Amino acid sequence: MSEGGGGDSGLRVAIDAMAGTLMERLGMEYVEVGPDRIVARIPVAGNTQPYGLLHGGATAALCETVASVGTALLVGPELLTMGIELNVNHIRSARDGHVTATGVPLHVGRSTAVWDMRVVDDEGRLVAVSRLTLAIRKPQPPPG
């Protein structure tokens, strides 16, 4: 794993945040964590639909996580980031190996962020493209 420009702390935060989550169940691993891009991958095995192909929901979860983690690292721990619109176009199926998503921020502002992701298979063939819009908010105190 490479830290990219995010340093050990960014990579450690991303890895620690996976414990007990969907990302852990998907077998996600970070390849690169930095301010200009996030790269993560999941195995196809265990993340398939009944026809033996990579499940589109697994691809969507990979893409949303890449952008969410990237935005969270850019805006800092005092703010929350939540996906509000996800688009995934599935271009090619994958039956084995890993798929790797590379996400880059297109816009990170005070209240929203937009990321672009490209997902490739082990041979570098394009499997999917995705765009995620995120809300950036201050945490609200619990009601009561």
N, C-alpha and C positions, 0 to 999 in steps of 0.2 A: 504494500500500500504506500502510495505517495501522498505527501501532505499538500502538494501544489503550493499555493501561496497562503494557505490557511494555517500552516504551522501545526505542531503536535496537538495544541489545544482544540482546534477546530475538528480535527480528525477524531480525537478522543471524545469530544462532546457528541459527534455524530454516531459513533459506535456505542457509547453508553446509552444513548436515547433509544436504541433498538431493543433493549432487554424487555422480554415479555410482550412484544408488539407483533403486528402483522409482518413487519419487515423481517423480524427474526424468523418467523414461520416460513416466509418465502425464501429464506437462505440468502438474504441480501448481504453483499459485502461491498465496502467502499474501496475504490481503486485510486481515486484522487479527490481531495477536498481542498478547494481554494476559493478565493474571492471572485475569480473570473469564470470558474466552471467547477461542476461537481460530476464525478464519474462513479457509477455504481453498477453492479451486475447481480443477476440472479441465475440460478440453474434452471434449465427447462424442466428437468426431471423433478417431479413432485409439484409442479405448477402448470399442469396440463388440464385440458378439458377432455371429455370422453373419447375424442378421436385421436388422442395422443399428441395434439398440437399445443403449443404454449397458449395458456388461457389469456384472453384479452384483458381480463381483470387484473391478472398478475402484472402485465405490461403497464396498465394504468397505475397500479399501486407503485411500481418502480418509478415511473415518471413523476407522479405527484410527490413522492418522497424526495427525489433528487431536488426538485424545485423548492419544496418546503424547507429542507435542511439548508440549502444554499441561501435562501432568503433569511432564515433564522440566524445564520452565521453573519450575514451582512448587517442586519438591523440590531443585533445584540439580544442578550437574554432578558432585557426589561420589556420587550415587546413580544406579542403573540403573532404568529403567522398561520393563516388558514386558507386552504384552497377554496376558491369560490366558483371557478369554472375550469373544467378540464376537457380538452379535446384530444383524442388519440385517433390517428388514422393508421390502420393495420395494413401494411404493404406486402409483407411476405410472411409465411408461416415459419415456425421453428419447431423442430422435433427433438433436438438433443443439444448437448453442450450448454453454453451460457448465452444470455443476451445482456448487452451492456448499454446503459443509457448515459449519454453525455448531455448535461444541461448547462445552458448559458443564460445569464440574465439579459433580457432585452430592456427592462426598465425596473428600477427599484426606487420608489418614491416614498413619501411620508405615509401614505395610506394604502398603496397598492404596489404590487410587483407583477411582472410578466416574465415568464421563462420559456425558452424553446428547448425541447429535448429531441434527440435523435437516438434511436435504438438500433443496434446492429447485432448480428450473430457473430459467432467465432471466426467466420471467414470475412467479416467486415461488410457483409451485405445488409442493406437497409431493411429492417423488419418493421419499424413504425416511426412515425413522427408525432410529436405532441406539443401542445402549448398549455400552460397553466397560468391562470390569473389568481393572485393571492391577495387577501386582505391583510393589512398590517394594523394591529390594534394594541392599545394599552390594556392590560388585564383589568377586569372589573372586579370590585370586591364582591364576595358572596352576598346574596340577598339575606336580609334579616337583621 
